[in-house]
Amino acid sequence: MQTALITHAACLRHDMGAQHPECPARLSAIEDRFIAVGLASLLARFEAPLATPEQLERVHPAGYIDAIEAAAPAKGLIHLDPDTAMSPGTWEASLRAAGAAVLATDLVIGKQVANAFCSVRPPGHHAMRARSMGFCLFNNVAVGIMHAIAHHGLKRVAVIDFDVHHGNGTEDIFSGDERVLMVSTFQHPFYPYSGTEAVAANMVNIPLPSGSGSRPFRAAVDDDWMPALEAFAPEMLFISAGFDAHADDDMAMLRFADADYRWVTERLMGVAGRFSAGRIVSILEGGYDLPALGRSAEQHVRALAGL
């Protein structure tokens, strides 16, 4: 079976302004890289559907969803917070990004594909139950996880987050939920300045200081993530795949290399092979240096596809 690539042109129409780092060119950088290295033709391509209200409401209150829809502008930009804006294309893009996680879950559990990578935006891991922040409106990975639990009946799901920023929204949604194990690394102290206090038992948060590179990251994976994942024995893995910890990404100060993203993906593939029938859904989060983003996503997806 192939690895699925799930995306949609609508995700290019979400635009937060000419100087905003979370820009449409991010998806183009990934697409262009996949084409240039011959990877695009080896993936099973699917268009992201629109997430339904039922799917979103497993994670977010109906009133919050309605407020986001009502805020969508007919023209220009409207800011939900200093970092997060909506353009006329944002509402559909947000529904497609969350819908990609749902479709990926269905395809993987239904054994139509081996695993899936969702190249979508806006990202999601900072979106809390009822608050948008950090470029995120809906928590895409949480929508996928809750679909796996509520629709497919899974009992144990793991989410892995290697974005440079702590996935505070995902933690807000699943903290204390025994059905979900979250393991993560992130730069600390750094935005959103969370993840180190009052941490629930199902959260394995490993803060890394500025300047940390491959060795501290790999140690965190081997020494902290792996024992927790092995003990939890997840039935499915979801990855919040942020590539902004790369050394070339000047929005942060960790120093990961291209090869780290292949390495960590292969480690997670091992867990999935032992406990989860290989089931992995990966969803794009951060990554703002465009060449590094393209290369890192390539290494991640090559590992998913076994190439």
N, C-alpha and C positions, 0 to 999 in steps of 0.2 A: 504493500500500500504506500501511496505517496504522502508527503507532507502537504497540507493545505495552506495556501496563501489567501487570506480573506481581507478584502479592502473594498473601497467604493470611491468613485469620483467625487461624491458629495463631501467627503472628508477634506478635499482640497478647497472647498468653498467656505470653510470656516476660516476667518481671517481676523486677527486681533490687531492689525495695524502694521505698517511698513517696517517698523523697527522691532517688532515683537519677536523674541527668539522662537516661540512655539508657532512656527510658520508653515504654510502649505509645502514649501520646498523640502521639508523634512521627509515627507512621503515620496516626493520625486527623487530625493537622494537615494532612498532605499530601492525604489523601483529601477532607477538608472544603474545602480550597482549590480542588482540581480541580473539585469539584462546584459551588462558588460562582461560579467564573468560566466555567463551561460547558465545561471541558476534558475532564472525565471521559467525557462522551458521545462524544467524538471519538477515543478510544483503543480499541484492541482489547484486551480484558481477558482475562487468563488466570490460573488458580490455580497457584501454585507446587507442583510435585511434591516428594516426598521424594528427596533425593540418595541414591544407592545406595552401598554400601561400595566398589565398584569406582571410582566417580567421586571419592569422598573420598580413596581411597588413592593416586590419582595425585599428590596433594599432601601428605597427612599419613600417617605410619606407622600401620599397623593397631593397634598397641599404644596409641598416643595416642588414636585414635578410641574404642577399647574403654574406655579410662580415663575419657573424657568421658561416655560412656553409663553407665558404672558409678557415676559421681559424681552422676548426676541424682537429686534427692530426690523422695520420694513426697509430701512436704509441706514447707512452710517454704522456707528458703533455705540454700544451701551456697556458700561463697566459694571460688573457685579461686585468686584473688589479691585484694588489697585493693579493686580496682576492678571485678572481674568475678565475678558470682554466677550460680547456677543456681536456678531455681524448677521446680515440676513441669511447667511448659509449655516449658521451655527446650530440651529435647532435640528435640522435634518442630520447634520454631521454627528451630533451628539447621539441621536437615535440610532444611526448606523454604527457608530463605535460600540455602543452597548449591544446592539443587535448582532454584531460580529462575534462577540463573546458567546452569545446564545447559540448561533449557528455552529461555531467551532465546537461547542460542547456536544451538540447533537451529532455532528459528523464524527467526532472521535468516539463517543459512546456507542454510536450506531455502526462503528467499524467500517465507515465509508472511506476514512483516511487514517493514517497512522497517528498523526498529531497535527497541530495547526498553529500557525503564526498569524496574528491579526495586525496588519499594518494600517492602523486607523488613528484618527485624532478627532476631537480633543482627547488627551490622556485622561486617566481616571483616578489614580490611587490617592490623590489628596481630597477627593470629594467625600465628604462626611455624609452621615444619614440625611441631614437637612441643611447642608451648607456647602456652597461651591467655594473653591479656593485653589491657588497654585496651578492655574491653567485648566482646572478640572471641573466639570459640571455633574456628570454621573459617574459612579464608580464602576467602570466597565468590568473589571475583574470580579468584583463582588456580584454583579448581575449574573455573570457566567457561573460562579460558584453556587449561588442560590438556585439557579436553574438546574444544576447538577443534583442538588439536594432535593428541591421541591418537586421537580418534574421527573427526574430519573431515579430518585430514591437512594442516592448515595449517602452513606453514613459518616465517612471520614474523608475530608478533602484538605489538601495542603496548598497554601499559596506561598510562593517564593518571590521575594522582591529584592532585586539587586540594583535598583535605581540609586543615584547618589543622595537623593532626598528620602527621608523616612516616609513610608506610606501611611501617614497618620489617618487618612480616611478609611483605609482598609482595616486598620487597627480599631478605629472607632466603631466600625460596623460589626466586627467579629470578636472583639475583646470578651473573653469569658465564654465564648461559644465552643463547647466541647466537640462539636462536629468539624471544626476548622482549626488547623494548625498553621500559623504564620511564622515563617523564618525570613529574616531580612538582614542586610547590611546597609549602612548609610553613613555619610560623613556627619560627624558631631563634634562640637556644636555647629549647627548649620540649619537653615530653613528646613522644615517648619518648627525647629527647636522642640522636638518631642521624641518619644520612643524610649526614654531612659528612666521615667518615674512611674510608679504604680503600674508596672507591667503585669498583665494577667499571665496565668500559667500557660496558656496556649499561644503565647507570643515569645518567640526567640529572636530578640532584637540585639544585633551586634553593632554598636557604634564604632566607627573607625575615625581616628584623628586625621586632620588635614595632612596631606603628603603620603598617606598610606598607599601602597602600590600592590602589586600582585601577591607578594608573600603574605602580608597580613590578611588580605581578602581570602586567599586559598586556605589559610589556617583557620579562619572563621568558618568557612564551609566545612572543612574536614573535622574540626574539633567541636563545633557547636551545631551547625545545621544537620549534619549527617546522623549523629546519634539521636537527635530529636525526630527526624523523619523516619529513621529505622524503627524507633519505638512506637511511633504513631501508626505506621503501616497504612499510608493513605491509599484510598481507592482511585484517586485521580489527583494530578498536579496541575496547578495554574501558576503561570509565571507573569509577574509584573516586570516586563523586560525594559528597563530604563538603561540607556547606554551613555548617560551623562557623567559617569564616574571615569570615563576614558581620560587619559593624560592630555589629549588634545582639546578637551572641552573646557574652555576657559570660564564657564559659568560656575565651576566648582573646583575643588582642590584635591581630589583623589587622583590616583595615577595608574589606573588599570590599563592594560594593553589589549589589542585585538584578540590575542590568543586566550585571554582570561575568559572571554565570553564563550568561546568554544569549550574550554575546559569545564566551566561550571555547568554548561548545558549537558555535556557528556556525563558529568557526575549525577545530574538530575535524571538523565535518561536511565542510568543504572538503577536508581530508586524506583522509577516508573516501571522498569522491566521486572523488578523483584516483587513489587506490591500492587501495581496499578494497571496491569495488562498493557503497559506502555502508554497509558493515556496521559497526554500533556496538551494543554492549551496555553499558548503564550500570547500576551497582548502588549503592544508597544506602549511605553510610558515616555520617559525623557530621552534626551540625546540631541544636542544643539550645534555641535560642530559637524557640518554636513558630511565631509569626507569620512570622518571617524564614525559617524552614525551609520553610513552605508557599509563600511568595512565590518563594523561590529555586528550589525544585523546579519550580514552575510555569514560570519563565523557562527553565530547563534543558529541560523536556519540550516546551514550545512550540517551542523551537529544533529539537529532535529531530524534531518533527512538521511543521516548516515552517509554523507558524501565527503 
